[in-house]
Amino acid sequence: MLFSCDNIHMHFGARPVLQGISLGVHAGEVLGIVGPNGAGKTTLLEILSGRTKPTQGRVLFEGQDVTAMPLHQRARCGLARTYQSPVVPEQLSVDQVLKAARQAFTPYLTSHHAQWACDQVGLAVNPAQMAGSLETLNRRKLLLACLLMRKPKVLLMDEPAAGLLGAEVDEIDSILRYLAQQMGVGIILVEHRLELMTAIAQRVVVLDGGELIAEDKPHRVFDHPRVRAAYFETAQEAA
Ligand SMILES: Nc1ncnc2c1ncn2[C@@H]1O[C@H](COP(=O)(O)OP(=O)(O)OP(=O)(O)O)[C@@H](O)[C@H]1O
């Protein structure tokens, strides 16, 4: 297993938010995480990325225990993370954003690395354009290009299709498929859109109330009685 966690528990005060979560991803595999609102998906991504320390449990990267390793060190090991909102530096041009990303790496990456990364995600915009004026899909592509030039081994993604429509979702789908299949990146993906999950994930885990209640292939995971109950009850409560 390339990247995994083992028996993760998380409490906020006395409140348990994650209870005994174990999962992992292989190189070139896409693992999906779904679950109703408040299930603990984002909290788990925060723990996997190193932004939050779990109350209990371990995170393992290529067999090494990285539980105590902070976010920036995990990034150097090859872990990358994207967020639900594609926040870019509004006052910098696309070229300046890419340059800042190149210079955040030691030794500095070259403009060839940046161009290569832009090509991988199909980012074709005027380099002088202000990043703040990009629409959602190109913001996501720019942020992904900044990560890809570091050649990550593992990518953690929180709702990469949020704010996208139709053909744009298909484009993200193709990019993620390419990263996994051609570049061998292990991807852990939190996503509400089940069609995206079904299209690209090999396995899906379902969280509910901080517990892992099912793990299966995407087209089978909703056959599990606990998964149906979690979604049905949530829908009923919301009605
Ligand atoms: N810093 C925090 N302090 C206290 N409680 C928190 C904190 N962060 C999250 N929670 C609680 O933990 C639970 C899980 O939240 P989390 O955001 O991980 O769920 P989620 O599955 O990502 O939900 P959504 O799909 O709505 O984004 C929620 O009940 C939330 O209110």
The ligand as a Tripos MOL2 file, in Angstrom:
@<TRIPOS>MOLECULE
LIG
   31    33     1     0     0
SMALL
NO_CHARGES

@<TRIPOS>ATOM
      1 N1        -12.7090   22.0740   14.3490 N.pl3     1 LIG1
      2 C1        -13.8300   21.4610   14.7110 C.ar      1 LIG1
      3 N2        -14.3090   21.5640   15.9670 N.ar      1 LIG1
      4 C2        -15.4350   20.9280   16.3540 C.ar      1 LIG1
      5 N3        -16.1760   20.1320   15.5390 N.ar      1 LIG1
      6 C3        -15.7520   19.9930   14.2650 C.ar      1 LIG1
      7 C4        -14.5710   20.6390   13.7880 C.ar      1 LIG1
      8 N4        -14.3950   20.3030   12.4880 N.ar      1 LIG1
      9 C5        -15.4440   19.4930   12.1680 C.ar      1 LIG1
     10 N5        -16.2470   19.3150   13.2280 N.ar      1 LIG1
     11 C6        -17.4400   18.4700   13.2760 C.3       1 LIG1
     12 O1        -17.0450   17.1820   12.8770 O.3       1 LIG1
     13 C7        -18.0740   16.5740   12.1070 C.3       1 LIG1
     14 C8        -17.4850   16.1070   10.8010 C.3       1 LIG1
     15 O2        -17.1990   17.2510   10.0120 O.3       1 LIG1
     16 P1        -16.5490   17.1340    8.5710 P.3       1 LIG1
     17 O3        -16.4620   18.5260    8.0070 O.co2     1 LIG1
     18 O4        -15.3050   16.3500    8.6350 O.co2     1 LIG1
     19 O5        -17.6690   16.3140    7.7820 O.3       1 LIG1
     20 P2        -17.8600   16.1120    6.2180 P.3       1 LIG1
     21 O6        -18.1940   14.6710    6.0160 O.co2     1 LIG1
     22 O7        -16.6800   16.6360    5.4760 O.co2     1 LIG1
     23 O8        -19.1450   17.0130    5.9470 O.3       1 LIG1
     24 P3        -19.5840   17.8320    4.6170 P.3       1 LIG1
     25 O9        -19.9250   16.8260    3.5880 O.co2     1 LIG1
     26 O10       -20.7780   18.6050    5.1020 O.co2     1 LIG1
     27 O11       -18.4240   18.7210    4.2320 O.co2     1 LIG1
     28 C9        -19.1720   17.5930   11.9320 C.3       1 LIG1
     29 O12       -20.1980   17.3160   12.8550 O.3       1 LIG1
     30 C10       -18.4980   18.9110   12.2600 C.3       1 LIG1
     31 O13       -19.4080   19.8170   12.8330 O.3       1 LIG1
@<TRIPOS>BOND
     1     1     2 1
     2     2     3 ar
     3     2     7 ar
     4     3     4 ar
     5     4     5 ar
     6     5     6 ar
     7     6     7 ar
     8     6    10 ar
     9     7     8 ar
    10     8     9 ar
    11     9    10 ar
    12    10    11 1
    13    11    12 1
    14    11    30 1
    15    12    13 1
    16    13    14 1
    17    13    28 1
    18    14    15 1
    19    15    16 1
    20    16    17 2
    21    16    18 1
    22    16    19 1
    23    19    20 1
    24    20    21 2
    25    20    22 1
    26    20    23 1
    27    23    24 1
    28    24    25 2
    29    24    26 1
    30    24    27 1
    31    28    29 1
    32    28    30 1
    33    30    31 1
@<TRIPOS>SUBSTRUCTURE
     1 LIG1         1 GROUP 0 **** ****
